[in-house]
Amino acid sequence: MLEIEQTPLKDCFLLKPSVFRDHRGTFLESFSQRRFEEVTGLEMEFVQDNQSSSKKGVLRGLHFQKGKYAQSKLVRTVVGKVLDVVVDLRPDSPTYKKSFKVVLSDENHHQLFVPAGFAHGFLTLSEISVFAYKCDQYFHKDADAGVYYNDPTFNIDWEFPEDELILSEKDAHLPTFKELGL
């Protein structure tokens, strides 16, 4: 059974699969299209799967795709533990500019559904993480965008020493929310 909970952000859901454990290991159903649509009322067709690996302290984000290429994502941690953060960037949403964060790990097996129009990022808390996400749109380089992870507009506590964060050159120079003009 897949438990699906609404987060404090509109259209953003936390998925908690039942995990079956025995002497061999674990088994879980990570996604059910039927169950997802039944609970959320959203029809989703995922067309691309992505995966990354990161070492402790790596912060990836806050990323999103603009316009008609905006992506909805279903994200999870296959190995390790991350702090996952989303920000609602949809101006017509009642949760506009609000953020939500949750720990996703290979122990809790939780997943986060990130709707189109949200910025998304994560910080690796374990020695290594393998992070996977399903997308409902293909990646388009020209639509690729982001906002600075520590933008004061969102006031996100990443719960990690800032001087130990590892950022890509691109992420270190993302624009602020104000500079984006959203």
Wavefront OBJ file of the C-alpha trace (Angstrom):
o trace
v 0.000 0.000 0.000
v 1.195 3.472 -0.850
v 0.215 6.192 1.632
v 0.003 9.651 0.048
v -0.158 12.801 2.196
v -0.734 16.411 1.191
v 2.145 18.650 2.350
v 1.535 22.244 3.495
v 2.146 23.328 -0.129
v -0.665 23.101 -2.684
v -0.366 20.087 -5.033
v 2.833 18.837 -3.345
v 2.562 15.336 -1.868
v 4.637 13.031 0.327
v 4.480 9.369 -0.678
v 5.145 6.725 1.963
v 5.267 3.166 0.643
v 4.698 0.124 2.799
v 8.008 -1.681 3.194
v 8.032 -5.442 3.537
v 11.096 -6.780 5.346
v 12.322 -10.315 5.855
v 15.618 -12.197 6.141
v 16.398 -11.428 2.464
v 15.977 -7.662 2.693
v 13.121 -5.381 1.680
v 10.447 -5.004 -0.968
v 8.250 -2.006 -1.691
v 6.025 -0.640 -4.414
v 7.590 2.746 -5.086
v 4.845 4.082 -7.356
v 1.319 3.234 -8.470
v -0.197 5.420 -11.183
v -3.706 4.331 -10.214
v -3.208 5.062 -6.498
v -1.499 8.405 -7.199
v -4.344 9.618 -9.428
v -6.980 8.290 -7.023
v -5.581 10.217 -4.034
v -4.244 13.386 -5.681
v -6.676 13.828 -8.558
v -3.653 14.527 -10.776
v -2.974 12.650 -13.993
v 0.734 12.167 -14.481
v 2.742 10.569 -17.262
v 6.429 10.329 -16.472
v 8.689 10.422 -19.546
v 12.217 10.707 -18.165
v 14.087 9.210 -15.194
v 17.203 10.903 -13.810
v 19.695 9.846 -11.164
v 22.572 11.584 -9.412
v 25.109 10.642 -6.796
v 26.566 13.119 -4.338
v 28.882 13.184 -1.379
v 28.071 14.661 2.024
v 27.491 18.409 1.944
v 26.618 18.623 -1.761
v 23.675 20.958 -2.278
v 21.971 20.756 -5.679
v 19.431 23.472 -6.382
v 17.196 25.271 -6.317
v 16.325 24.232 -9.901
v 13.264 24.372 -12.139
v 12.253 24.452 -15.791
v 10.386 27.489 -17.130
v 7.271 27.924 -19.224
v 5.755 25.117 -21.233
v 8.685 22.862 -20.243
v 8.013 23.125 -16.492
v 8.478 19.681 -14.947
v 6.599 17.804 -12.282
v 8.917 15.367 -10.495
v 8.659 12.402 -8.195
v 11.898 12.300 -6.196
v 13.444 9.769 -3.831
v 16.708 8.732 -2.270
v 17.815 5.251 -3.326
v 20.979 5.251 -1.178
v 21.751 7.534 1.745
v 19.909 10.501 3.206
v 19.071 13.968 1.889
v 17.243 17.065 3.025
v 14.833 17.755 0.177
v 13.489 21.288 -0.279
v 10.801 22.686 -2.566
v 9.540 26.232 -3.112
v 6.221 27.107 -4.748
v 6.968 29.636 -7.516
v 3.448 29.699 -8.990
v 2.173 33.299 -8.594
v -1.481 32.201 -8.630
v -0.988 29.607 -5.876
v -2.135 30.176 -2.274
v 1.285 28.839 -1.161
v 3.315 31.114 -3.492
v 6.876 31.684 -2.192
v 6.380 29.159 0.607
v 8.852 26.325 1.107
v 8.673 22.794 2.452
v 11.465 20.449 3.452
v 11.600 16.777 4.326
v 14.260 14.135 4.915
v 14.224 11.422 2.246
v 16.339 8.358 2.909
v 16.962 4.748 2.024
v 15.620 3.938 5.491
v 12.242 5.730 5.353
v 11.745 5.202 1.572
v 9.631 8.371 1.394
v 9.216 10.199 -1.885
v 8.153 13.731 -2.695
v 5.939 14.753 -5.593
v 7.105 18.173 -6.789
v 4.553 19.876 -9.061
v 5.466 21.911 -12.133
v 6.155 25.505 -11.155
v 8.169 24.583 -8.055
v 11.888 25.084 -7.482
v 13.581 21.983 -6.095
v 16.852 21.249 -4.345
v 18.435 18.764 -2.012
v 21.381 18.486 0.346
v 23.199 15.194 0.953
v 23.363 14.454 4.689
v 24.955 10.983 4.510
v 28.471 10.139 3.297
v 27.002 9.480 -0.153
v 23.554 9.645 -1.704
v 22.018 8.253 -4.843
v 19.008 10.363 -5.757
v 16.431 9.432 -8.400
v 13.622 11.378 -9.964
v 10.915 10.811 -12.504
v 9.917 13.777 -14.688
v 6.766 14.402 -16.698
v 8.604 16.592 -19.248
v 11.880 16.098 -21.053
v 14.757 18.356 -20.052
v 15.094 21.450 -22.260
v 18.332 23.360 -21.873
v 16.756 26.708 -22.839
v 14.092 26.312 -20.129
v 16.591 25.409 -17.397
v 16.525 27.897 -14.517
v 17.178 28.239 -10.831
v 17.161 30.501 -7.825
v 19.913 30.925 -5.238
v 19.594 28.286 -2.498
v 19.948 30.777 0.348
v 17.621 33.484 -0.981
v 16.250 35.505 1.976
v 12.797 35.570 0.341
v 12.347 31.910 1.282
v 14.294 31.844 4.572
v 15.220 28.145 4.231
v 17.144 26.566 7.090
v 19.264 23.906 5.381
v 20.240 22.520 8.812
v 23.881 22.201 7.782
v 26.963 24.396 8.332
v 27.071 26.836 5.415
v 30.883 26.759 5.258
v 30.723 22.983 4.610
v 28.296 23.174 1.674
v 29.561 22.015 -1.715
v 27.952 23.833 -4.652
v 28.499 23.637 -8.377
v 29.777 26.796 -10.039
v 26.342 27.177 -11.644
v 24.427 26.832 -8.355
v 26.776 29.212 -6.544
v 25.858 31.940 -9.033
v 22.116 31.417 -9.487
v 20.037 34.615 -9.385
v 18.008 35.705 -6.395
v 14.225 35.584 -6.489
v 14.152 39.358 -6.932
v 16.569 39.145 -9.873
v 14.357 36.496 -11.505
v 11.428 38.902 -11.462
v 8.854 36.196 -10.784
l 1 2 3 4 5 6 7 8 9 10 11 12 13 14 15 16 17 18 19 20 21 22 23 24 25 26 27 28 29 30 31 32 33 34 35 36 37 38 39 40 41 42 43 44 45 46 47 48 49 50 51 52 53 54 55 56 57 58 59 60 61 62 63 64 65 66 67 68 69 70 71 72 73 74 75 76 77 78 79 80 81 82 83 84 85 86 87 88 89 90 91 92 93 94 95 96 97 98 99 100 101 102 103 104 105 106 107 108 109 110 111 112 113 114 115 116 117 118 119 120 121 122 123 124 125 126 127 128 129 130 131 132 133 134 135 136 137 138 139 140 141 142 143 144 145 146 147 148 149 150 151 152 153 154 155 156 157 158 159 160 161 162 163 164 165 166 167 168 169 170 171 172 173 174 175 176 177 178 179 180 181 182
